[in-house]
Amino acid sequence: METLNKNTMDITTFDEHLESRYGKIGSIKRTEFEIKAKAFAIGEVIKEERRLSNMTQEQLAQKTGTKKSFISRIENGHSDIQLSTLYRLLELGLGRKITFTIQ
């Protein structure tokens, strides 16, 4: 368990917590954290869409030519996913459309 120090106890917002723990936006440590967080979020989207489609991981894997273990790793945020695979899972496997916004 992480030991609290005076600086940690003074944190009042989530953004302050992220900055305290991972550094300022744009730092290497913060960027690495944000990449992992987004990979986890993508996995959660795939998991929820799969559940809404009443499919098992095995069924999605068979429909998209992947393995159940790969679907599991993606859904749990433990694997990077290529855009082509993301499209295949969501559009071919689950019948959803993907749109991206770049800011």
VOPAVEX-973343 format. One record per atom (N, C-alpha, C): x, y, z; residue in three letters. Coordinates in steps of 0.001 Angstrom, whole numbers, plus 500000, padded with zeros to 6 digits. Each point is the difference from the previous one (the first is absolute). Layout:
XYZAla;...
This chain:
500835498827500000Met;499165501173500000Met;500887501246500000Met;499623500974499220Glu;500791501220499873Glu;499874500837501263Glu;501133500505500477Thr;500015500847501179Thr;499589501414499620Thr;499077500581500766Leu;499577501368499742Leu;501009500964500587Leu;500293501048499257Asn;500848501051500532Asn;499212501305499968Asn;500578501063500484Lys;499290501270500067Lys;499499500422498625Lys;500827499839498957Asn;499588500398498656Asn;498793499198499526Asn;499978498712500266Thr;498886499166499597Thr;498731500407500739Thr;500115500342501269Met;498828500361500793Met;499416501344499567Met;500797500850499340Asp;499532501308499555Asp;499302499946498644Asp;500016498876499332Ile;499386499876498685Ile;498482500093500143Ile;499386500812499143Thr;498556500178500095Thr;499250499563498751Thr;500676499836498870Thr;499313499587498780Thr;500676498783499391Thr;499267499344499122Phe;500556498845499311Phe;501181500409499122Phe;499876501142499320Asp;501108500495499174Asp;501255500225500832Asp;499834500529501216Glu;501148500204500883Glu;500608498663500407Glu;499143499025500226His;500496498666500345His;500829499429498846His;499463500093498770Leu;500741499492498846Leu;501337500706499851Leu;500003501314500184Glu;501247500753499869Glu;500992499608501088Glu;499500499792501211Ser;500869499614501106Ser;500608498616499761Ser;499183499094499496Arg;500448498623499840Arg;500758499747498690Arg;499545500633498893Tyr;500556499680498685Tyr;500696501176499317Tyr;499967501160500593Gly;500673501157499417Gly;499054500865499185Gly;500537501072499519Lys;499214500965499222Lys;499629499413498644Lys;498908500500499434Ile;499585499607498663Ile;501153500268499043Ile;500301499010499181Gly;501097500119499039Gly;501283499334500457Gly;500109499715501309Ser;501199499298500470Ser;499936498545499536Ser;501140499361499924Ile;500060498614499538Ile;499167499087500908Ile;500167500124501301Lys;499275499132500938Lys;498494500208499870Lys;499556501233499868Arg;498565500294499880Arg;499455499473498679Arg;500753500178498921Thr;499563499512498695Thr;499882498482500002Thr;500965499309500605Glu;499937498543500096Glu;498774499558500790Glu;499701500703501097Phe;498807499684500780Phe;498740500202499159Phe;499912501106499282Glu;498814500301499208Glu;499795498990498872Glu;501083499525499404Ile;499901498968498967Ile;499418498725500595Ile;500490499591501168Lys;499474498799500652Lys;498543500184500403Lys;499653501185500464Ala;498618500280500398Ala;499062499928498797Ala;500453500500498858Lys;499171499958498796Lys;499868498572499481Lys;501050499210500106Ala;499923498588499595Ala;498984499277500880Ala;500002500296501294Phe;499026499407500908Phe;498587500426499612Phe;499814501288499686Ala;498675500514499625Ala;499498499343498718Ala;500880499805499023Ile;499602499324498760Ile;499561498572500302Ile;500734499331500880Gly;499618498651500406Gly;498635499965500659Gly;499704500997500808Glu;498690500077500654Glu;498887500218498980Glu;500262500817498981Val;499008500226498942Val;499730498694499262Val;501052499292499640Ile;499825498724499297Ile;499225499014500867Ile;500365499910501270Lys;499306499087500910Lys;498513500338500090Lys;499673501278500168Glu;498599500412500123Glu;499226499752498703Glu;500601500311498867Glu;499333499760498716Glu;499796498509499763Glu;500962499199500412Arg;499856498541499864Arg;498858499506500856Arg;499921500497501220Arg;498912499589500899Arg;498641500452499464Arg;499937501216499469Leu;498749500499499420Leu;499571499166498796Leu;500972499406499319Ser;499721499136498856Ser;499734498558500417Ser;500000499754501311Asn;499768498658500547Asn;500966498970499417Asn;501264500391499911Met;501023499099499484Met;501013499678501093Met;500546498809499927Thr;501097499637500885Thr;501300500442499342Thr;501071499980500768Gln;501315500283499416Gln;500321498989498912Gln;499654498769500235Glu;500260498937499022Glu;499248500263498702Glu;498736500403500092Gln;499216500281498794Gln;500586501175499217Gln;500405501052500713Leu;500604501153499333Leu;501319499605499343Leu;500776499205500681Ala;501280499539499444Ala;499774499191498727Ala;499044499091500026Gln;499719499189498806Gln;499520500869498844Gln;499164500974500298Lys;499439500853498949Lys;501056500893499361Lys;501040500333500748Thr;501008500935499499Thr;501348499352499707Thr;500094498695500143Gly;501235499298499677Gly;501117500234501000Gly;499645500220501259Thr;501011500167501044Thr;499818498890501021Thr;500672500110501123Lys;499881499001501070Lys;499317500620501206Lys;499320499166500762Lys;499321500453501208Lys;500983500673500952Lys;501197499459500119Ser;500994500577500913Ser;500386501419499567Ser;500029500253498691Phe;500309501334499487Phe;498876500972500351Phe;498751499563499814Ile;498847500838500368Ile;500070500323501486Ile;500302499019500812Ser;500101500195501450Ser;501077501015500351Ser;501182499876499387Arg;501092500941500282Arg;499613501427499608Arg;499332500163498869Ile;499572501333499574Ile;498963500554500982Ile;499013499190500338Glu;498940500465500904Glu;500535500364501374Glu;501098499414500386Asn;500584500297501305Asn;501116501031499929Asn;500199500590498826Gly;501008501047499840Gly;501427499499500059Gly;500214498709499713His;501336499417500091His;500659499787498648His;499419500568498951Ser;500572499820498677Ser;499734501239499164Ser;501014500430499272Asp;499794501068499036Asp;499179499444498850Asp;499240500871499377Ile;499162499560498897Ile;500268500882498790Ile;500206499375498862Gln;500177500744498766Gln;498643500521499545Gln;500021501104499265Leu;498748500564499506Leu;499234499003499139Leu;500700499255499174Ser;499315499030499135Ser;499274498946500837Ser;500600499596501102Thr;499365499022500888Thr;498813500623500718Thr;500146501242500433Leu;498898500708500651Leu;498800500074499065Leu;500244500379498756Tyr;498924500054499011Tyr;499375498625499794Tyr;500851498973499882Arg;499482498650499770Arg;499121499548501157Arg;500434500253501234Leu;499211499572501157Leu;498674500737500095Leu;500062501325499906Leu;498784500782500202Leu;499085500035498778Leu;500574500170498824Glu;499144500138498824Glu;499584498648499417Glu;500944499118499785Leu;499679498686499446Leu;499387499090501069Leu;500657499946501153Gly;499554499082501046Gly;498729500418500711Gly;499857501302500263Leu;498876500459500823Leu;499021500908499254Leu;500283500284498734Gly;499072500795499205Gly;499891501459500416Gly;501042500529500609Arg;500008501403500429Arg;500834500818499029Arg;499835501306500018Lys;500803500905499190Lys;500946500773500915Lys;501218500209499527Ile;501001500750500773Ile;500174501360499369Ile;500037501018500851Thr;500381501341499556Thr;501060500501500965Thr;500915500820499488Phe;501065500559500822Phe;499920501521499995Phe;500351500568501107Thr;500130501447500108Thr;501427500293500449Thr;500664500861499263Ile;501357500403500375Ile;499943501453500433Ile;500541500282501160Gln;499966501359500525Gln;501377500621499983Gln;
